[in-house]
Amino acid sequence: MISKTISYRTSSEDDDCLVTVRYIGAIFYLRWSPSDLALVPDLLSNYLAQLEQLKDEDVYADYSGLVLPFKPLMDQLAPTGRQVPFTLYEYLYPQWFQLKATAAKDCQTILPVQLKGEDPFCRLGIPTSSFQLDKLDLNNWVPRWFSSHDIELPADAKEHPLLQSPSRVIERQSQTECFFKGLGPGYKGTIDELVAFRAIDEATKRGALAPDARICRLYGLVMDTLGPRAPDQRIVGMLLNYIEPKRHGILGTLHYIAYDEQNHKHFHSWADDLSDTLGQLHQAGCVWGDAKPENVLVDKDNKVWIIDFGGGYTPGWVAAEDEGTQKGDLEAMAKIRQWLEQQVLERRAEMRGQA
């Protein structure tokens, strides 16, 4: 069956390891611990060698050896017969299983054992009953509300939609394309971004900000009710206006696009357009916040868009004391322009060196 290892977690305090594997409709937490292999030195030694390799190689580590012993049991437990179209609900709430590695009776192989209990990880999103949301008065300005059942995951020729983090999604009723931004356990960035989207929405309604200004905007919120208690009603994600990128993922941001020499001819106009969009935001009383090339998206028509209003700041682009201010935005804008110019100068120097 098709699966994808999506993460692993080790610790500097012990030699335990947790590997997370996603199947179509299921997620598996694979637990390894020396205490479960202590009576079989060969298995323990082999595990510790793989663990050491993981810690050394970090991002490029090969963890297949820690997944393979579990595969027959995962194939057996994973659900089958999923129907298209797939929904965001199916991605967010798969069946989950905890398995741990133990020594088989032959003392030569790993025997995976299923564990019982509750999901070991935090629930998605923010409860609508949270006091942090009270001041936002969401019901009076959020344009649309959806359940994750209402959001379809489009088919992808490269990878099954239930095996990749959702980004481009489709609102089922209107068939509108949106960008899905899931909410993690941290509240501050989400609250800051909702405050910014409210300011943008109000500025647009009163005519202070053009509706076609090239910025990301809130299309709606995704809210799910997962039980009878107040904390069970949770906002699990935002739907933003979809911008068709020049490249998908983070590779479509200015930070990466700028390294492609064929894009150097656009740098001057990009800087001017970005500055103009920022000026429109400021005139409307809004703030970008964490201004930097990673938060600029280049679309398929080579237009630049301001994205990510989650607040915070990045050292080197905005001074700490200017976080969340228009002054900080202007500092970053000047540095972005300088940075683009520097990319061209460095490339010219490389070409002269090769001549």
C-alpha positions as CSV (number, residue, x, y, z in Angstrom):
1,M,0.0,0.0,0.0
2,I,1.1,3.6,-0.6
3,S,2.6,5.4,2.4
4,K,4.8,8.3,3.2
5,T,7.1,8.9,6.1
6,I,6.4,12.5,7.1
7,S,8.6,13.0,10.2
8,Y,10.8,11.5,12.9
9,R,11.6,12.8,16.4
10,T,14.6,12.0,18.5
11,S,15.9,13.5,21.8
12,S,19.2,14.5,23.2
13,E,18.1,13.3,26.6
14,D,17.5,9.6,25.6
15,D,17.6,7.1,22.7
16,D,13.9,6.9,22.1
17,C,12.6,7.7,18.6
18,L,9.2,8.4,17.1
19,V,8.6,8.0,13.4
20,T,5.3,9.2,11.9
21,V,4.0,7.5,8.7
22,R,0.9,8.6,6.8
23,Y,-1.2,6.2,4.7
24,I,-4.3,7.0,2.7
25,G,-6.8,7.5,5.5
26,A,-4.5,6.6,8.4
27,I,-1.5,7.8,10.4
28,F,0.9,5.6,12.3
29,Y,3.2,6.6,15.2
30,L,6.1,4.2,15.3
31,R,7.8,4.1,18.7
32,W,11.3,2.8,19.2
33,S,12.9,2.5,22.7
34,P,16.1,0.7,23.9
35,S,14.2,-0.6,26.9
36,D,12.0,-2.7,24.6
37,L,15.0,-4.3,22.9
38,A,17.4,-4.5,25.9
39,L,17.2,-8.3,26.1
40,V,18.4,-8.8,22.5
41,P,21.8,-7.1,22.1
42,D,22.0,-7.5,18.3
43,L,18.6,-5.8,17.7
44,L,19.5,-3.1,20.2
45,S,22.8,-2.5,18.6
46,N,21.3,-2.3,15.1
47,Y,18.6,0.2,16.3
48,L,21.2,2.4,18.0
49,A,23.3,2.4,14.9
50,Q,20.3,3.6,12.8
51,L,19.4,6.2,15.5
52,E,23.0,7.6,15.4
53,Q,22.8,7.9,11.7
54,L,19.5,9.8,12.0
55,K,21.0,12.2,14.5
56,D,24.0,12.8,12.3
57,E,22.3,13.2,8.9
58,D,19.3,15.2,10.3
59,V,17.2,16.4,7.4
60,Y,18.6,14.0,4.8
61,A,18.5,11.0,7.1
62,D,17.4,7.5,5.9
63,Y,14.8,6.2,8.3
64,S,13.5,3.4,6.1
65,G,15.1,0.8,8.4
66,L,13.0,2.0,11.2
67,V,9.8,1.8,9.2
68,L,10.2,-1.5,7.3
69,P,9.6,-3.8,10.2
70,F,6.2,-2.2,10.8
71,K,5.0,-2.2,7.1
72,P,3.1,-5.6,7.1
73,L,1.1,-4.6,10.2
74,M,0.5,-1.1,8.8
75,D,-0.7,-2.5,5.5
76,Q,-3.1,-4.7,7.5
77,L,-4.5,-1.9,9.7
78,A,-4.8,0.9,7.1
79,P,-8.3,1.4,5.7
80,T,-9.1,0.6,2.0
81,G,-11.7,1.7,-0.5
82,R,-11.5,5.5,-0.2
83,Q,-13.8,7.3,-2.6
84,V,-13.0,10.5,-4.6
85,P,-13.2,13.4,-4.3
86,F,-11.3,13.4,-1.1
87,T,-12.0,16.1,1.5
88,L,-10.0,18.1,3.9
89,Y,-11.8,16.2,6.8
90,E,-10.2,13.0,5.6
91,Y,-6.7,14.5,5.7
92,L,-7.2,16.3,9.1
93,Y,-8.8,13.4,10.9
94,P,-7.4,10.0,9.7
95,Q,-7.5,6.9,11.7
96,W,-4.5,6.7,13.9
97,F,-2.5,3.9,15.4
98,Q,0.4,3.7,17.9
99,L,2.8,0.8,17.3
100,K,6.0,0.0,19.1
101,A,9.0,-2.1,18.2
102,T,9.6,-5.2,20.4
103,A,11.8,-8.3,20.0
104,A,10.2,-11.3,18.4
105,K,10.5,-14.7,20.1
106,D,13.3,-15.8,17.7
107,C,15.4,-12.9,19.0
108,Q,16.4,-12.0,15.5
109,T,13.5,-9.9,14.2
110,I,11.4,-6.9,15.2
111,L,7.8,-7.6,16.3
112,P,5.6,-4.6,16.0
113,V,2.9,-4.3,18.8
114,Q,-0.2,-2.1,18.7
115,L,-0.7,0.2,21.7
116,K,-4.0,1.4,23.0
117,G,-4.8,4.9,24.3
118,E,-5.7,8.4,23.2
119,D,-4.0,10.3,20.4
120,P,-0.7,11.4,21.9
121,F,-0.7,14.8,20.1
122,C,-2.5,18.0,20.6
123,R,-5.8,18.6,18.9
124,L,-5.9,20.7,15.8
125,G,-6.7,24.4,15.9
126,I,-8.2,26.8,18.4
127,P,-11.4,26.3,20.4
128,T,-14.0,28.9,19.4
129,S,-14.6,29.3,23.2
130,S,-11.0,30.5,23.6
131,F,-10.9,33.9,25.3
132,Q,-8.2,34.9,22.7
133,L,-10.9,34.8,20.0
134,D,-13.5,36.8,21.9
135,K,-12.1,40.2,21.1
136,L,-12.0,39.4,17.4
137,D,-15.8,39.3,17.0
138,L,-15.4,36.8,14.2
139,N,-19.1,36.2,13.5
140,N,-19.5,39.9,12.5
141,W,-16.8,40.1,9.8
142,V,-15.5,36.7,8.7
143,P,-17.0,36.4,5.2
144,R,-17.6,32.7,5.2
145,W,-17.6,29.6,7.5
146,F,-17.0,26.1,6.3
147,S,-16.6,22.6,7.7
148,S,-13.7,20.5,6.6
149,H,-16.3,18.3,4.9
150,D,-17.0,21.2,2.6
151,I,-13.5,21.4,1.3
152,E,-12.2,19.1,-1.5
153,L,-8.6,18.1,-2.1
154,P,-7.9,18.3,-5.9
155,A,-6.3,15.3,-7.6
156,D,-2.5,15.6,-8.0
157,A,-0.6,13.6,-10.7
158,K,2.5,13.5,-8.5
159,E,1.2,12.5,-5.2
160,H,-2.0,11.2,-3.6
161,P,-3.9,14.2,-2.0
162,L,-4.2,12.4,1.4
163,L,-0.4,12.0,1.5
164,Q,0.6,15.6,1.1
165,S,-0.1,18.7,3.2
166,P,-3.1,20.5,1.7
167,S,-2.4,23.8,0.0
168,R,-4.6,24.4,-3.0
169,V,-8.1,23.3,-2.1
170,I,-11.6,23.7,-3.6
171,E,-14.7,24.9,-1.8
172,R,-17.2,22.3,-2.8
173,Q,-20.4,24.4,-3.3
174,S,-18.9,27.2,-5.4
175,Q,-15.9,25.3,-6.7
176,T,-13.7,28.2,-5.7
177,E,-10.0,27.6,-5.5
178,C,-8.4,28.6,-2.1
179,F,-5.2,28.3,-0.3
180,F,-5.6,26.3,3.0
181,K,-3.5,27.5,5.9
182,G,-3.8,25.1,8.8
183,L,-3.6,26.3,12.4
184,G,-1.0,24.8,14.7
185,P,-1.0,24.8,18.5
186,G,0.4,28.3,18.9
187,Y,-2.2,31.0,19.2
188,K,-0.3,34.3,18.9
189,G,0.5,34.1,15.1
190,T,-3.0,33.1,14.3
191,I,-4.6,35.8,16.4
192,D,-2.2,38.4,14.8
193,E,-3.1,37.2,11.3
194,L,-6.8,37.3,12.0
195,V,-6.5,40.9,13.4
196,A,-4.6,41.8,10.2
197,F,-7.2,40.2,7.9
198,R,-10.0,42.1,9.8
199,A,-8.2,45.4,9.3
200,I,-7.8,44.6,5.6
201,D,-11.5,43.6,5.3
202,E,-12.6,46.8,7.0
203,A,-10.3,49.0,4.9
204,T,-11.6,47.4,1.7
205,K,-15.2,47.8,2.7
206,R,-14.8,51.5,3.4
207,G,-12.9,52.1,0.1
208,A,-9.5,52.7,1.7
209,L,-7.9,49.7,0.1
210,A,-8.4,48.6,-3.5
211,P,-10.0,45.1,-3.8
212,D,-7.4,44.2,-6.4
213,A,-4.4,45.1,-4.3
214,R,-2.0,42.2,-4.6
215,I,-2.2,40.9,-1.1
216,C,-3.5,37.6,0.4
217,R,-7.0,37.9,1.9
218,L,-9.2,35.8,4.1
219,Y,-11.9,34.0,2.1
220,G,-13.2,32.1,5.1
221,L,-12.5,30.0,8.1
222,V,-12.8,26.2,8.5
223,M,-14.5,25.2,11.8
224,D,-15.2,21.6,12.9
225,T,-17.3,20.3,15.8
226,L,-15.6,17.3,17.2
227,G,-17.7,16.6,20.3
228,P,-20.4,17.9,22.6
229,R,-18.3,20.2,24.8
230,A,-17.5,23.8,24.1
231,P,-13.7,23.1,23.5
232,D,-14.7,20.6,20.8
233,Q,-15.8,23.3,18.4
234,R,-12.5,24.4,16.9
235,I,-11.2,26.6,14.1
236,V,-8.8,24.4,12.3
237,G,-7.7,26.6,9.3
238,M,-8.0,29.6,7.1
239,L,-9.0,29.7,3.5
240,L,-7.1,32.4,1.6
241,N,-7.6,33.7,-1.9
242,Y,-5.6,31.4,-4.2
243,I,-2.7,32.9,-6.1
244,E,-1.4,30.7,-8.9
245,P,2.4,30.6,-8.1
246,K,5.3,30.7,-10.6
247,R,6.5,27.7,-8.7
248,H,4.7,25.7,-6.0
249,G,5.5,25.7,-2.3
250,I,8.2,27.8,-0.8
251,L,10.1,27.8,-4.1
252,G,7.5,30.2,-5.4
253,T,8.5,32.9,-2.9
254,L,10.8,35.8,-3.9
255,H,13.5,34.4,-1.6
256,Y,14.0,31.5,-4.1
257,I,12.8,33.0,-7.3
258,A,15.4,35.7,-7.0
259,Y,18.3,33.2,-7.4
260,D,17.1,32.3,-11.0
261,E,19.1,34.5,-13.3
262,Q,16.3,34.7,-15.9
263,N,14.2,36.6,-13.3
264,H,16.8,39.4,-12.8
265,K,15.1,41.5,-15.5
266,H,12.0,41.7,-13.3
267,F,13.8,42.9,-10.1
268,H,13.3,46.6,-10.6
269,S,9.6,46.3,-11.4
270,W,9.1,43.8,-8.6
271,A,10.6,46.2,-6.1
272,D,8.5,49.1,-7.3
273,D,5.3,47.0,-7.4
274,L,6.0,45.7,-3.9
275,S,6.7,49.1,-2.6
276,D,3.5,50.4,-4.2
277,T,1.4,47.6,-2.6
278,L,3.0,48.3,0.7
279,G,2.1,51.9,0.3
280,Q,-1.5,51.0,-0.3
281,L,-1.6,48.9,2.9
282,H,-0.1,51.7,4.9
283,Q,-2.5,54.4,3.5
284,A,-5.3,52.1,4.6
285,G,-3.9,51.9,8.1
286,C,-2.7,48.3,7.8
287,V,0.7,46.7,8.6
288,W,2.5,43.8,6.8
289,G,4.5,42.7,9.8
290,D,7.1,40.0,9.1
291,A,8.3,41.7,5.9
292,K,10.9,39.7,4.0
293,P,11.4,37.9,0.7
294,E,10.0,34.6,2.1
295,N,6.7,36.4,2.5
296,V,6.5,37.6,-1.1
297,L,4.9,35.3,-3.6
298,V,5.6,35.5,-7.3
299,D,2.7,34.4,-9.4
300,K,2.5,32.7,-12.8
301,D,2.4,36.1,-14.5
302,N,5.5,37.4,-12.7
303,K,3.5,39.7,-10.4
304,V,4.5,40.0,-6.7
305,W,2.1,39.5,-3.9
306,I,2.4,40.3,-0.2
307,I,1.5,37.2,1.9
308,D,1.6,36.1,5.5
309,F,0.3,38.6,8.0
310,G,1.1,36.4,11.0
311,G,3.1,39.1,12.8
312,G,6.5,38.7,14.4
313,Y,9.7,39.8,12.8
314,T,12.8,38.3,11.3
315,P,16.2,39.7,12.5
316,G,18.1,41.3,9.7
317,W,15.0,42.5,8.0
318,V,13.1,44.3,10.8
319,A,14.5,45.7,14.0
320,A,13.0,44.2,17.2
321,E,11.8,47.6,18.4
322,D,9.9,48.2,15.1
323,E,8.0,44.9,15.1
324,G,4.5,45.2,13.9
325,T,4.8,48.8,12.8
326,Q,4.7,50.6,9.5
327,K,8.3,51.8,10.2
328,G,9.4,48.2,10.4
329,D,7.7,47.5,7.1
330,L,9.5,50.4,5.4
331,E,12.9,49.2,6.8
332,A,12.3,45.7,5.4
333,M,11.2,47.1,2.0
334,A,14.4,49.1,1.7
335,K,16.4,46.0,2.5
336,I,14.4,43.9,0.1
337,R,15.3,46.3,-2.7
338,Q,18.9,46.3,-1.7
339,W,18.9,42.5,-1.5
340,L,17.5,42.2,-5.0
341,E,20.2,44.6,-6.4
342,Q,22.8,42.6,-4.6
343,Q,21.7,39.4,-6.3
344,V,22.3,41.0,-9.7
345,L,25.7,42.4,-8.7
346,E,26.9,39.0,-7.3
347,R,25.7,37.2,-10.5
348,R,27.6,39.7,-12.7
349,A,30.7,39.2,-10.6
350,E,30.4,35.4,-11.0
351,M,30.1,35.8,-14.8
352,R,33.2,38.1,-14.9
353,G,35.1,35.5,-12.9
354,Q,34.2,32.8,-15.4
355,A,35.1,34.8,-18.4
